[in-house]
Amino acid sequence: MTELQTEREPVPQVQDTALLRRTFGSFATGVTVVTTGGDEPHGMTANSFTAVSLEPPLVLVCVDRNANMHSAMVRAGTFGVSVLSAGQEKVARHFAGRRPIGVAEFADTDCLRGAWCDAPLIAGAAAHFECELWRTYDGGDHSIFVGRLLSMAGRSDEDVLVFLRGRFGRIECDAADRRAA
C-alpha cells in the first residue's frame, strides 16, 4: 500500500477556472429556483440542489457567499425550492439574470405562497419543497445549506428542465416511465 501524500501541488488544469466550469458542466443537473419569503422575498436559479437523507428528510443547495441569496437564506431561516418543468426556461433565466430585488422580482412570475416557509413557490413547477435551515457548511467560495423538509408536492408525470454544457434542455419520460412513477 502506498502512503497518502497530503502536500501535493495542485494539478494545473484545476487552476484554470474556465476549464473547470466547462468540465463540471458535463454533468447534467436539474434546474431549480430557490426562494426566501418575508417582507423582501428573493429568488435564485440553482442547479446545485440534491437530496441528502430520507431520515430525517434533508436536501441541500449550494450558494455563492457573495450572492444576495446567501444572506437572505441566513436571515430567513427557511427556504423554498421549485424544481422547474421543461417549459420553464424563461423562469430559470429570469432568476439567473439581473432583476429587481424584493417583491418586484416576482412581479412577472406566477407564484404560490409556501404555507410553511412563506417563500414564493413557482407555479407550474414539477415539484415544490419547503425547508427550514438545518445546517450550514463551508464549501469554499460557496456555503452548503442543508434544509430539513417541512412539506413537499410534486407531479411525477411532468418533464423537467435540465442544464448541461451551459445549455437548458429537457428529459422526456415515455408513457411506461410515467406509469411506473
N, C-alpha and C positions, 0 to 999 in steps of 0.2 A: 504494500500500500504506500502511496506517495504522501508526503507531508503537504498539508494545505498551506499555500503561501498567501499571506494577507496583505503584503506590501508590494503589489504589482502596479506597474504603470498602466493607466487607462488605455484601452485599445484606441488608436487614433480615430477610427470610424465613429466611435461613440461620442467623441468630442464634436463631431460635425452634426449640429442640431437639425439642419435641413434634411440630411440623410436619415437621421434618427426619426424625425417626424414621418418621412416617407415610408420607412421600414415599419414603424408602428402602424401606419395606415394600411398595411397589408392584412391586418386582422379586421374582419367585418364586425361592426358593432350595431346594436340598436340605437335609436335616437330618442332622447327624452327631453322634456322641458321640466326643469327643477324650479319650484316656486316657493316663496315665503309669503305670508299674509301680513295682516295688521294694517296700520294706517298708511304705510308705504310698502305695498306689495312689490315683489321683484321676481323676475324670471330669467332663466338662463338655459340655453340649449346645452345638453351634456350627453356625451356618448360614453363617459366613464362611470357607468352605473351597472351594478350587478347584485345578485342575491348573495348573501353571506351565510345565513343559517336558517334552518326551519324551526329550531327550538333553542332559544327564542327566535321568532321571525325577525331577521335583520337584513337590511340592504345597505349598500354603500354607494356614495358618489364622491368623486374627487373634484375639488375646486381650487383653482389657482389662488394663491394667497393675496394677489393684487386685484382680484376680481371683486366687483361690488357685491356679488353673491356671497362671498366669503364672510364678510361682516354681517350681512343680512341673515345668514343661517345661524351664526353665533348669537346674534341679538334675538332672533325669533324663537330659537329652541325647538321649533317644529318645521317641517317642510313637506311639500307635496311633490310627487313625480308623476308626470304624464308620459306614458310610452306612446309615441306618435304612430298613427296609422300611416299606411303607404301614401295616401293622398295629402299629407300634411307637411310637405316640404316647405311651403311658404311660411308656415308657422315656425319651423325649425330655423329657417333663415332669419326671420324677424327677431327671434330671441338670441340669435348668434351675432347680430349686427348692432350698429349704433341705433339707439332708440331712446325716447324719453324714459325717465326713471319714475317709479311710483305708479299710481293709478292709471296715468296716461299710457303707460307701457302696454296695458291690456285693452285699450280702447277699441282696437280693430280686431280683437281675438275673442271668439265666443268661449266663455269660461263658465264653470260651475264653482261654487264656493265650497271648499272642503269642510265638512261638518266637524272634523277632529282637529285639523291643523289651521283652519281659517285661511288657507292659501288658495289662490285660483288654480283650478284644475282645467286642462284644455278639453273642451267639449269635442266629442268625436274621436278621442284618443282610444287606442286599443286596450289600455289598462291605466288605472289610477292607483297610486299608493299614497297613503298619508302616514307620516312618520314623526316620532319625537326623536330629537338628537340623543343618542345613547352614548357614543364615544367619539372622540376626535383624535386622529393620529397624525404625526408628522409624515409627510410624503414628499420631501424635497421642496420644490417650489409650489407644491400643492398641499392641501390638507385632505385627509381621508375622513370624511364624515360618515359615521355608521349610524343608521337610524333604525329604531325599533318600530315595527309596523303597528299602526293604530287601526287602519282599515285598508281595504283593497277592493277593487272591482275591475273586471276585465271581460273582454269579448274574445273568446278563443277562435272565432271564425274570421277575425279581422286581419288582413295583411298588414305588415308593419313596415315602417321606414327603416332603412339601414344606411350605414355610412361605410364606404370602402374606397381606399385610394383617393381621398379628397372629394368623392362624389356621393350624392344621395342615390339610392336605388330602392328596390323592394324585393322581398322574398314572397313569392306566391305559393300558398299551400294548395294542393289539389283537394277535391271533394273528400277522398278517403282520409286524408290527413285531418281535415276539419271534423269529420265524424269521430275520429279517434280521440281528438282533444276534448 
